Amino acid sequence: MSEPSDSEWSIVLGLLPRGWEEAARQHGAFSRARYTADPASLLRLLLFHAVNDGGLRETVTQARAAGIATMSPVALLKRVRRSGDWLAWLGAELCRPLREEPRVPQGLRLRVVDSTTVQGPAATTTGWRLHFVLDLLTLSCDWYELTDRFVGESLARVPVQPGDVLLGDRNYLRTEGARAVGDAGGHLLVRLRWTHPTMHTAQGDVFRVVEHVAGLAVGEVHSWPTHLRVPATSPVSGRVIATRLPAPLAERAVRKATRASAKKGKHPDPRSLLAAQFVMVFTTLPATQLDDRSVLELYRYRWQVELAFKRLKQLLAIGHLPHKDPRCARGWILAKLVVALLLETLYRNATTFSPWGFRLVAPPPSSS
């Protein structure tokens, strides 16, 4: 890849959050001027390694030729390993302004939450899970967290502000997450499994959506007021909304469910095959704010986060981890995400502030 000129690099520096240099020292990424003169040189090297197609040896060779730094592959490895916390801080600060955008009508902010895994260079290496939130208004990432693959998906991990609406797939309907979103003043819109958590009707009867959807016709939308039971606290009130899929889509969904059961050596549960023929969601959005059909239309936009993951993996190659060392792998992934956020920031500035995407700064006065 071509190395940006010093003038282009100064534009990148202008996109960084306040205090980024001090943070490099506070988080232990930069302690003394050895090989790299300052935090800016270190960041340039880390981002260069993240977007470079080669490994450590090729990166240090190209960095030396470009005049960025002169060091050994082992020295670069050590710097990537100890820069993870700083890169995580940079990513969080770059995300912060995206959560402060004006809200859509009715005071709502639509956000899609999902996760994806990043595997190492060999099947036996430690994998990572990237928890990710996409703002549907800007199609920008406004929060992410990198954990090992053993940390599950949960809405309780996501920062929520009053008026946020979190859209998630079937993995995100968990009682602790639903309570956390509600306590923060947000709403959730999550797809249902037929084996969903315990719900009750207003009369106190146990509610199972699969027992109520069979009579729905294609195009018909129906909803049921329910309460999601949360242990040791008050229930979360909402409504279940469902509609039947058209026959071709329903048949495809049934085949997919059948294959999934076969891979596990099991016969599919009839209730699973029935549920596959419907779209069933749970939401805490009041019906006075969004009617049943509008809720289902809104859920369709959850697919945008899948496209975001494709962009990260295809354009920035975030799915091809070159490092086996866990700390180095973490630093590499976080550097990739900083690159992605810098590109988003530059693009957003170009579409909202100016066509060139950065603020023009007057040059210092000439000494002559």
Buried (B, 14 or more C-beta within 10 A) or exposed (E): EEBBEEEEBEBBEBBBBEEBBEBBEEBEBBEEEEBBEEBBBBBBBBBBBBEBEEBBEEBBEBBEEBEBBEBEBEBBBBBBBBBBBBBBBBBBBBBEEBBEBEBEEEEBBBBBBBBBEBBBEEEEBBBBBBBBBBBBBBBBBBBBBBBEEEBEBBBBBBBBEEBBBBBBBBBBBBBEBBBBBBEBEBBBBBBBBBEBBBBBEEEEEEBBBBEBBEEBEEEEBBBBEBBBBBEEEEBBEBBBBBBBBEEEBBEEBBEEBBEEBEEEEEEBBEEBBBBBBBBBBBBBBEBEEBBBEBBBEBBEBBEBBEEBBEEBBEEBBBBEBBBEBBBBBBBBBBBBBBBBBBBBBBBBBEEEEEEEBBEEEEEEEEEE
